[in-house]
């Protein structure tokens, strides 16, 4: 892990649990695309920079999930570099308690205050076209999180953040985190039309053809929509819906899965409700979801 892989003339990625992009401008200036999941990731990035005689100019955060911004603080303190991101994502980057609070829907208990859900704070600023190296393009990729972005380097390499996950992850976990199902499906439509030499999602192998991965992720979304709608054939409270999803895929619930998969199932319920495919009713002070 954390080996440097060349993806274009000046484009690299660091092979890590959430891939870190790297673009070299000129002889020394480096732009990182995300920073890894903690200060140890930051240390490994620093070591790679020093080995190559490079200087960190800026970190571009695709979004504010802890596994993408965890190295920010360490690197910003060492290099005094800019941290760049979009507005709402920057709020979570500056105040990381927001992530576990949002996922849980209340004050997060101690089990949720870990580096996987809550990074160290860093000081971001809103990204503008002038902040990017010449020829780099930004693309909005909402759906997985609030204002997630992707980036295309001048080498025609796309960094696609968390808008796709690989087949192995889909088969193991089934319920990958999605905040806005409608926006996510629309993002998949746009990504499917992209042209490029190489596509690098954060949580799957780099590929030259992104379309099969898009189709597989789309199929999983529709599979989950169908499953949840079917479960609501009888009125269920949310916890019963979540249990039904986990039982169906033979998954084990823990604290992390409760907030990550639980938040995602709520998002699926919202989508189905807004589409008129399920309705709600209140009985005995219980909010019940049922198929329309």
Secondary structure, 3 states (H helix, E strand, C coil): CCEEEECCCCEEEEECCCCEEEEEECCCEEEEECCCCCHHHHHHHHHHHHHHCCEEEEEECCCCCHHHHCCHHHHHHHHCCEEEECHHHHHHHHCCHHHHHHHHCCCCCHHHCCCCCCCCCCCEEECCHHHCCCCCEEEECCCCCCCCEEEECCCCEEEEEEEEECHHHHHHHCCCCCCCHHHHHHHHHHHHCCCCCEEEEEECCCECCCHHHHHHHHHHHHHHHHHHHHHCCCCECHHHHHHHHHHHHCCCCCHHHHHHHHHHHHHHHHHHHHCCCEEEEEECCEEEEEEC
